[in-house]
């Protein structure tokens, strides 16, 4: 194995440790926030929030697949013409493992966990509002609804990500550039 291949095969243990710890605290914070907010909503707004959470997970999953499927080459010519968004797209693609992990696993999995908790809150609200004693059937139907919407949405997102990875990465690069320049949030290292 050549030296360059050994360098590419090197595991980023620092990232793994940081993202594991960061995800623990992020999941707790987001879960507490979502559950407290969901408890104050009526059934309709709770359903709308549940669908938003699922779509957020699908959206980030689509970006995670797109960054893994995208190639740098088309962005190099755009970057050579001083297209700053293309430079950010190249950074994203060069860090595809980290970006995909963050989008698919951190955000995607947290949305999955929160959607399950939100579904439980909705079942609780429905059973209390309509004075239903049998929770099992309603819980199973809610679980099926959440799972089918999540899996179906991610299937559509994966198709879009694979077929339009260049466009998705370009616009994602623009968003990262905005956060980097306008809000001074350094999402990717220089």
C-alpha positions as CSV (number, residue, x, y, z in Angstrom):
1,X,0.0,0.0,0.0
2,X,1.4,3.4,-1.0
3,X,1.9,6.2,1.5
4,X,-1.0,8.2,0.2
5,X,-3.4,5.3,0.5
6,X,-2.2,4.7,4.1
7,X,-2.9,8.4,4.9
8,X,-6.4,8.1,3.4
9,X,-7.1,4.9,5.3
10,X,-6.2,6.5,8.6
11,X,-9.2,6.6,11.1
12,X,-10.1,9.9,12.6
13,X,-10.3,8.9,16.2
14,X,-10.5,12.5,17.4
15,X,-13.6,13.1,15.3
16,X,-15.2,9.9,16.6
17,X,-14.7,10.8,20.2
18,X,-15.8,14.4,19.8
19,X,-18.9,13.5,17.8
20,X,-19.9,10.7,20.2
21,X,-19.7,13.1,23.2
22,X,-21.3,16.0,21.3
23,X,-24.2,13.8,20.1
24,X,-24.9,12.6,23.7
25,X,-25.4,16.2,24.9
26,X,-27.1,17.4,21.7
27,X,-29.6,14.5,21.9
28,X,-30.5,15.2,25.5
29,X,-30.9,18.9,24.9
30,X,-33.0,18.5,21.7
31,X,-35.1,15.7,23.3
32,X,-35.9,17.8,26.3
33,X,-36.8,20.8,24.2
34,X,-38.9,18.8,21.8
35,X,-40.8,16.9,24.5
36,X,-41.5,20.1,26.5
37,X,-42.7,21.9,23.3
38,X,-44.8,18.9,22.1
39,X,-46.6,18.6,25.5
40,X,-47.9,22.2,25.1
41,X,-49.2,21.7,21.6
42,X,-52.7,20.5,20.7
43,X,-53.0,17.3,18.7
44,X,-52.9,19.0,15.3
45,X,-49.8,21.1,16.0
46,X,-48.1,18.0,17.6
47,X,-48.7,16.1,14.3
48,X,-47.4,19.0,12.2
49,X,-44.3,19.1,14.5
50,X,-43.8,15.3,14.1
51,X,-43.9,15.6,10.3
52,X,-41.5,18.5,10.4
53,X,-39.1,16.4,12.6
54,X,-39.3,13.5,10.1
55,X,-38.8,15.8,7.1
56,X,-35.8,17.4,8.8
57,X,-34.2,13.9,9.2
58,X,-34.9,13.1,5.6
59,X,-33.4,16.5,4.5
60,X,-30.2,15.9,6.3
61,X,-30.0,12.3,5.2
62,X,-30.3,13.5,1.6
63,X,-27.3,15.9,2.1
64,X,-25.4,13.1,3.8
65,X,-25.9,10.8,0.8
66,X,-25.2,13.5,-1.7
67,X,-21.8,14.4,-0.2
68,X,-20.8,10.7,-0.3
69,X,-22.0,10.4,-4.0
70,X,-20.6,13.8,-5.2
71,X,-17.3,14.2,-7.0
72,X,-14.9,17.1,-6.6
73,X,-14.0,17.5,-10.3
74,X,-16.9,19.6,-11.5
75,X,-16.3,22.0,-8.6
76,X,-12.7,22.6,-9.4
77,X,-13.4,24.4,-12.6
78,X,-16.0,26.6,-10.9
79,X,-13.6,27.3,-8.0
80,X,-11.0,28.3,-10.6
81,X,-13.4,30.9,-11.9
82,X,-13.5,32.4,-8.3
83,X,-16.8,30.7,-7.3
84,X,-16.5,30.7,-3.6
85,X,-19.5,28.4,-3.0
86,X,-17.7,25.8,-5.2
87,X,-14.7,26.0,-2.8
88,X,-17.0,25.2,0.1
89,X,-18.5,22.4,-1.8
90,X,-15.0,21.0,-2.4
91,X,-14.3,21.2,1.4
92,X,-17.6,19.4,2.1
93,X,-16.7,16.6,-0.4
94,X,-13.1,16.3,0.9
95,X,-14.7,15.8,4.4
96,X,-17.4,13.5,3.1
97,X,-17.0,11.0,6.0
98,X,-17.4,13.6,8.7
99,X,-20.2,15.5,6.8
100,X,-22.1,12.3,6.0
101,X,-21.7,11.1,9.6
102,X,-23.0,14.4,11.0
103,X,-26.0,14.6,8.5
104,X,-27.0,10.9,8.5
105,X,-26.1,9.7,11.9
106,X,-26.1,12.7,14.3
107,X,-29.0,14.7,12.9
108,X,-30.8,11.8,11.2
109,X,-30.7,9.5,14.2
110,X,-31.6,12.3,16.7
111,X,-34.6,13.1,14.5
112,X,-35.6,9.4,14.5
113,X,-35.4,9.3,18.3
114,X,-37.3,12.5,18.7
115,X,-40.0,11.4,16.2
116,X,-40.5,8.3,18.3
117,X,-40.9,10.3,21.5
118,X,-43.2,12.8,19.7
119,X,-45.3,9.9,18.5
120,X,-45.6,8.7,22.1
121,X,-46.7,12.1,23.2
122,X,-49.3,12.3,20.4
123,X,-50.7,8.8,21.4
124,X,-50.9,10.0,25.0
125,X,-52.7,13.2,23.9
126,X,-55.2,11.3,21.7
127,X,-56.0,8.7,24.4
128,X,-56.6,11.4,27.0
129,X,-58.6,13.7,24.7
130,X,-60.9,10.9,23.4
131,X,-60.8,8.9,26.7
132,X,-59.4,5.8,24.9
133,X,-58.3,2.9,27.2
134,X,-56.6,0.7,24.7
135,X,-53.1,2.1,23.9
136,X,-51.5,-0.8,22.2
137,X,-53.3,-0.5,18.8
138,X,-52.9,3.2,18.6
139,X,-49.2,3.0,19.6
140,X,-48.5,0.3,17.0
141,X,-50.3,2.4,14.3
142,X,-48.3,5.5,15.3
143,X,-45.0,3.5,15.1
144,X,-46.0,2.2,11.7
145,X,-46.9,5.7,10.5
146,X,-43.6,7.2,11.8
147,X,-41.5,4.3,10.3
148,X,-43.2,4.4,6.9
149,X,-42.9,8.1,6.6
150,X,-39.3,8.1,7.6
151,X,-38.2,5.1,5.4
152,X,-40.3,6.3,2.4
153,X,-39.0,9.8,2.8
154,X,-35.4,8.7,3.0
155,X,-35.8,6.4,0.0
156,X,-37.0,9.4,-2.1
157,X,-34.2,11.5,-0.6
158,X,-31.6,8.9,-1.5
159,X,-32.7,8.8,-5.1
160,X,-32.6,12.6,-5.3
161,X,-29.2,12.7,-3.6
162,X,-27.6,10.2,-6.0
163,X,-29.1,11.8,-9.1
164,X,-28.5,15.4,-8.1
165,X,-25.5,15.3,-5.9
166,X,-23.7,18.1,-7.7
167,X,-26.6,20.5,-7.3
168,X,-27.2,19.5,-3.7
169,X,-23.5,20.0,-2.8
170,X,-23.4,23.3,-4.6
171,X,-26.3,24.7,-2.6
172,X,-25.1,23.1,0.6
173,X,-21.7,24.8,-0.1
174,X,-23.6,28.1,-0.4
175,X,-25.3,27.6,2.9
176,X,-22.1,26.7,4.6
177,X,-20.4,29.7,3.1
178,X,-23.2,31.9,4.4
179,X,-22.8,30.5,7.9
180,X,-19.0,30.9,7.6
181,X,-18.9,34.5,6.3
182,X,-22.1,36.2,7.5
183,X,-22.6,34.5,10.9
184,X,-18.9,33.8,11.5
185,X,-19.6,30.2,12.3
186,X,-16.6,28.2,11.2
187,X,-18.3,24.9,10.1
188,X,-15.3,23.5,8.2
189,X,-11.6,24.1,9.0
190,X,-9.7,26.2,6.5
